[in-house]
Amino acid sequence: MAENLTDKKADLAGPGVSTYEEVEKILPSGYESLLDRKDTQKAIYAAKDYIEKNLCKELNLFMVQVPLIVSKQSGVNDYLDRDGSRTPIDFPCGLGLPKRIEAQVVQAATKWKRMALAQFGCNVGEGICTDMRAVRKDYFLDHDHSSYVDQWDWERVMTPEQRNVKFLKEIVNRIWKVLVGAEQCVQEMFPKLKDKRFPSLPKELTFIHAEELLAKYPDLPRKQRETRILQEVPAVFIIGIGWVLKDGYPHEMRAADYDDWVTDTSKETGKDTHGVNGDILVWNHVTHRRHELTSMGIRVTKETLKEQLKITKQEDFLKLPYHQAILNDKIPLSVGGGIGQARTYMALLRKAHLGEVTVTVWPDQLKKICAAKNIHVLE
């Protein structure tokens, strides 16, 4: 049991497989892409167009411009988790200024989006969608983690009465409908994607709370729990990520100042559960591994923001402009998330590696492993 607990603690660290020997084992042998590079690009943009249009339609969103750079003092950059292990790129900008602007490259637009709802005058039930680009320098670069990140980052205004698991599930099901439709779209465009080895996404998504998942597999660390459930059902939404579970660990570390993972949901679930956020994961039939597509959730209120920052010992964040805007009711209550674009294309187009659908930097060691397995990354 002590070894299992050690594994669980290690499993909370930043994403990535962690060694290239392990990556080599994970990547499939005998791989052959169903689409060549030209058709892959055509399929990517067909899927992109479908998802953006239909996500906006299903959730009543409109497309907006999104920053790649934010000021450090604004506090709107995303720190991704609560332990401070993944920091953004800092740099000065503004040549000729008496004091140059302290800027950061965006890691995700999570906090900016909520402030943008007020900036764009969004009403209840209305929201925004972005074609977000970001840099995350502290990732281990493997087959499904990259330093270059592209997401459909979206956010929608909600009411206090909608802050519950039922509403969360309604929103998740609308997103799932769009992803299933996108798969059908690219399969109609390229029928060779309908391959019996790689079953299509199920029409319905399975919901399970992180506490329920732990109860099913109490001795397994988080990623192994996710793998086991996806071997039973091909697509799942795990609710309640960030709260400390019965074994003394959260399902995964989650930042304290956007998703609400502290709210008690026991009245809805009939169990001792917390959190109104979660992740969609699917089974990747090419790599035979868990494959995360999106993280999302109902956002913090002023009360839950203070509670979560107290838990994570980050109460000094409360003085930052973004956090002050929440405390002073300057920005609306909202639900939002980020859908990984490259991750989605990878799943829909039956790819073994992110580098087949996105252009970024990869270590020479990884490129050699891929080439030996007939996986050709874009450069």
Secondary structure, 3 states (H helix, E strand, C coil): CHHHHHHHHHCCCCCCCCCHHHHHHHCCCCCCCCCCHHHHHHHHHHHHHHHHHHHHHHHCEEECCCCCEEEHHHCCCCCCCCCCCCCCCEEEECCCCCCCEEEEECCCCHHHHHHHHHHCCCCCCCEEEEEEEEECCCCCCCCCCCCEEEEEEEEEECCHHHCCHHHHHHHHHHHHHHHHHHHHHHHHHCHHHCCCCCCCCCCCCEEEEHHHHHHHCCCCCHHHHHHHHHHHCCEEEEECCCCECCCCCECCCCCCCCECCCCECHHHHCCCCECCEEEEEEEECCCCEEEEEEEEEEECCHHHHHHHHHHCCCHHHHHCHHHHHHHCCCCCCEEEEEEEHHHHHHHHCCCCCHHHCCCCCCCHHHHHHHHHCCCCCCC
